Amino acid sequence: MALPNDSHVGGTATTFPTHLVSGKEYPVGMSADADGHINGSLPAWGFIVPPAAAGASKVYFDLFNNLAATVLRLRKLFVIIATDVAVAPVVGVRFDLMRTSTVGTGGTAFAGPASTSKTAAAFWPFTPGNTLNASITGRLGPTGGAADEAWLFPVYAGGEETNVATGSGGPAAFLQPMYNMLPELPYGQPIELTTGKGLKVIQGTVASAGNYGFFGVFTVE
């Protein structure tokens, strides 16, 4: 990483970093997000939900922020389609994203932040050694709680492993899991979960077939 190689002292004795390019000194700045944080400065967390068989009205997972005076910002969410298991679904799968007002119960709590299991839902830090407050929770297949507060939007996915958008059928193989499920605005506005709010992913009422998992990225501040 190149760092500024010089500086300039302004009229009020404030020092500004500069960098020499082609014989000229240029001012060096840092960009910030809408909340005033320097871009890339917040510790980021990932979570993984392993692929599981589709099922009508199935709740795949919930994510919940019960930490006082904080905002959990969900920045990325991807559906991961298991293409190493042959399936022949007649129709795709609908996933509804719901904002929730209570924490999920039952099911299996996410592991982490240092899980080595390839079959367990888990949190993990982008920076090794970071710890996640225990009031930020995730649950695989919650059987209770996770009360609906608002429907955000649906996402559709197809699990056929030979489909060019999801499987091994050509240059567009595995394309669908690369699309962020969340609306991406010019300045990256995330979905915010304030204290006492959460999010869950639930399948629509059509059963279909296939195996689907999820991968998400969030920050807490």
C-alpha positions in Angstrom: 0.0 0.0 0.0 1.4 3.4 -1.0 1.3 6.0 1.8 1.5 9.8 1.4 5.2 10.8 1.1 4.9 14.5 2.1 2.7 17.0 3.9 1.7 20.7 3.7 1.0 22.9 6.7 -2.1 25.1 6.2 -2.9 28.6 7.5 -4.1 27.3 10.9 -1.1 25.0 11.4 -3.2 22.0 10.2 -1.0 19.4 8.4 -2.4 17.9 5.2 -0.9 14.8 3.6 0.3 15.1 0.0 1.9 12.7 -2.5 4.3 13.4 -5.3 3.1 12.4 -8.8 5.0 13.4 -11.9 6.8 16.2 -10.2 3.7 17.7 -8.5 2.4 17.4 -5.0 -1.3 16.3 -4.8 -3.5 16.4 -1.7 -4.4 13.1 -0.2 -7.8 12.4 1.4 -9.8 9.6 2.8 -13.5 8.9 1.9 -16.1 8.4 4.6 -19.6 6.8 4.6 -22.9 8.5 5.4 -22.3 7.9 9.2 -18.9 9.5 9.2 -16.8 6.4 9.3 -13.7 6.2 7.1 -14.6 3.6 4.4 -13.1 0.3 5.3 -12.4 1.2 8.9 -15.2 -0.7 10.6 -14.6 -4.3 11.7 -16.6 -6.5 9.3 -18.2 -9.9 10.0 -19.3 -12.7 7.8 -21.8 -15.4 8.4 -22.4 -18.6 6.5 -25.5 -20.8 6.4 -24.8 -24.2 4.9 -26.9 -25.5 2.1 -30.1 -27.3 3.1 -32.9 -28.9 1.2 -35.7 -26.6 0.1 -39.0 -26.8 1.8 -42.3 -25.0 1.6 -42.5 -22.1 4.2 -39.1 -23.2 5.6 -37.3 -20.6 7.8 -33.6 -20.9 6.9 -32.1 -18.6 9.5 -32.5 -15.4 11.5 -30.1 -12.7 12.4 -30.8 -10.4 15.4 -29.3 -7.4 17.1 -30.0 -7.3 20.8 -27.0 -5.1 21.7 -28.0 -1.8 23.3 -27.3 1.5 21.5 -25.9 -0.2 18.3 -26.8 -0.6 14.7 -26.1 -3.8 12.8 -25.7 -2.9 9.1 -26.3 -5.9 6.8 -24.2 -5.0 3.7 -24.2 -8.1 1.6 -26.4 -11.2 1.4 -25.9 -14.0 -1.2 -27.8 -17.2 -1.9 -25.5 -20.2 -2.3 -26.8 -22.9 -4.5 -25.4 -26.4 -4.0 -24.6 -27.7 -7.5 -22.8 -30.8 -6.4 -26.1 -32.6 -5.8 -28.2 -33.5 -8.8 -31.8 -32.1 -8.6 -34.5 -31.5 -11.2 -36.8 -28.8 -9.7 -39.9 -28.0 -11.8 -39.9 -24.4 -10.5 -37.5 -22.2 -8.7 -37.4 -21.3 -5.0 -38.8 -18.0 -3.6 -37.0 -16.5 -0.6 -38.8 -13.8 1.3 -36.6 -11.4 3.4 -38.5 -10.3 6.5 -37.5 -7.7 9.1 -38.2 -9.2 12.6 -39.0 -7.7 16.0 -38.1 -10.6 18.3 -35.1 -13.0 18.4 -35.5 -16.5 17.0 -35.8 -19.4 19.3 -35.2 -23.2 18.9 -33.1 -24.4 16.0 -29.3 -24.2 16.3 -27.4 -21.1 17.3 -24.6 -20.0 14.9 -21.1 -21.1 15.9 -18.0 -19.0 15.8 -16.0 -17.0 15.5 -13.5 -19.7 15.0 -15.5 -22.7 13.7 -13.8 -25.1 11.4 -16.9 -27.0 10.6 -18.0 -27.0 7.0 -21.6 -28.0 7.9 -22.4 -25.6 10.7 -23.9 -22.1 10.4 -21.3 -19.7 11.8 -20.1 -16.2 12.3 -16.5 -15.3 11.4 -14.5 -12.1 11.5 -12.8 -10.5 8.5 -9.9 -9.7 10.9 -8.8 -12.8 12.8 -9.0 -12.3 16.6 -12.0 -9.9 16.6 -14.8 -11.0 18.9 -18.5 -10.5 18.3 -20.7 -9.4 21.2 -23.0 -12.2 22.4 -26.0 -10.0 21.9 -25.6 -10.3 18.2 -27.1 -13.7 17.4 -27.8 -15.9 14.5 -29.9 -19.1 14.4 -30.2 -21.8 11.9 -33.8 -23.0 11.4 -35.5 -21.2 14.2 -38.7 -22.8 15.3 -40.1 -19.9 17.3 -39.7 -16.2 17.8 -38.4 -14.2 14.9 -41.8 -12.4 14.7 -42.5 -10.7 11.4 -42.4 -6.9 11.4 -42.1 -6.1 7.7 -41.8 -7.8 4.4 -38.8 -6.4 2.6 -38.7 -8.2 -0.8 -38.6 -11.6 -2.4 -35.7 -13.3 -4.3 -36.0 -16.2 -6.6 -33.4 -18.9 -7.3 -33.2 -22.0 -9.4 -31.5 -25.1 -8.1 -31.0 -27.1 -11.4 -27.3 -27.9 -11.5 -27.1 -27.8 -15.3 -28.7 -24.4 -15.7 -26.2 -21.9 -17.1 -27.0 -19.4 -14.4 -26.6 -21.8 -11.5 -24.6 -24.8 -12.5 -22.1 -26.2 -15.0 -23.8 -25.4 -18.2 -21.4 -22.9 -19.8 -19.4 -19.7 -19.2 -22.1 -18.3 -16.9 -21.7 -21.2 -14.5 -22.3 -20.3 -10.8 -23.4 -16.8 -11.8 -26.5 -16.5 -9.5 -24.6 -16.9 -6.2 -22.5 -13.8 -7.2 -25.4 -11.4 -7.1 -26.0 -9.5 -3.8 -29.6 -10.1 -2.8 -29.8 -6.7 -1.1 -30.6 -3.5 -3.1 -27.3 -1.8 -3.9 -27.5 2.0 -3.9 -24.8 4.3 -5.3 -23.4 4.9 -1.8 -23.9 1.4 -0.5 -26.8 2.0 1.9 -27.1 -1.2 3.9 -30.1 -2.7 5.6 -30.0 -1.4 9.2 -31.0 -3.5 12.2 -31.2 -1.3 15.3 -31.4 -2.7 18.8 -34.3 -5.2 19.1 -34.5 -5.7 15.3 -33.6 -8.7 13.1 -33.9 -10.3 9.8 -34.9 -13.7 8.6 -35.1 -15.6 5.3 -38.1 -17.8 4.8 -39.1 -19.9 1.7 -42.4 -19.3 -0.1 -45.3 -21.8 0.0 -44.1 -23.7 -3.1 -41.8 -26.7 -2.1 -39.7 -27.0 -5.3 -36.3 -28.8 -4.8 -32.6 -28.2 -4.5 -30.2 -27.2 -1.7 -29.7 -23.6 -0.7 -27.4 -21.8 1.7 -26.5 -18.2 2.4 -23.5 -15.9 2.9 -23.8 -12.5 4.5 -21.5 -9.6 5.5 -22.3 -7.0 8.2 -20.8 -4.4 10.5 -21.8 -3.4 14.0 -21.4 0.1 15.5 
